[in-house]
């Protein structure tokens, strides 16, 4: 399901993300397709949006979340480390040639 990311006062959509059940295990959510529009990057919107997303995941009742990020995305990796995500594994994508990190995090209820 696609969700908007709003500016700080909730009046302007500045990006979006998607949350989907992991097939075969509906208590695990896969967070993906996260994007923040370029004019809104670099001013704390990403971290705020990330924390809002974690709140939404908890409100939906998920127990665990999975996230993938390319290894060269230092800003995203730092956000994940700062908010309790754990690196589970890493692999080289045969489709893109990029190194992909898989992160996981328990979601407190």
N, C-alpha and C positions, 0 to 999 in steps of 0.2 A: 504494500500500500504506500503510495506517495504522500509525503507531508511537506507543507511549506515551512520555511525558516523565516521568521519575522524579524524586523529590526527591533531595537531595544524597547520601543514604545508600542510595538505590535501593530503598526499602521502600514508598513511597507514590506512586501515579501522580498527577501534578499537572497533566497536560494531555496533548496529543497533537499530531501533525503527520502530513502525508501526503507521500509521495514517489512520483512517477510518471514513467515514461519520456516524453520528448517524442515524440509520434507521428512516425514517420519517421526518428528519430535516437536510437537506444537508448543512446548515450553521453552524452546530455544529460538531466538530471533536472529536473523541475519540482517545487519544494518549495512546498507550499501547505497551506491549512486548519490553520494553526498556532494553537493556543490554549493558554493557561495559565489554570487556574482562578483566580478572583479572589482567594481568600485567599493565594495563593502569588505574586502579582504584586508588583513593586516591591522585591524583596529579593535581586536578582541571579540569580534562577532563570531568567529569560528569556535572559540572556547565556550562562549555563552550558549551558542547553538548546540554544541556537543552536550553540555550539561542539561539543557532543555530536552534533548533527545533521550538522554538517560532517564530523566523523569518520565517521559512518555512511555518508554519501554517498561518501566516499573508499573505505571498506571494500567498498561495493557495486561499486566499479570505475568510477564515472562520471568523465568528464573535465571536465564543465562543468555548472554549475547555473544555473537561472533562478528568479527570485523576483519576485512582484509585491507592492506595498504601496501603500495609499492615501496620497496626498501629505500628508494631515493627521496621519499617524501618526508624530509626531516621534521617539518612543522607538524604534520599529522602524527608522526610517531611520538613526538614530544607531548602532544595533547593526550594521546592514549596513555603514555607512561604516567602523566600527572593526574590521571583520573581513574587509576586502578586497573587498567587493562594489563594482561599478561601475554607475552609473546609465546605462542604455542608451537609454531613451526614456521618454516621458511622453505620456499621452493623456487626454481627457475621456471617461468611460464614458457611453454613451447609455442604458445600463440603469439606472445608479445616480445619475448626475450628478456622481460623484466624479472627481477627478483621480487617475489611477493611474500609478505609477512602475514601470518594468520594470528590474530589476537582473540582472546576470550576474557569474559568478565562475568562474575556472578552479579545478579541484580537483587539487592536487598528489597524485601517487601515490607 
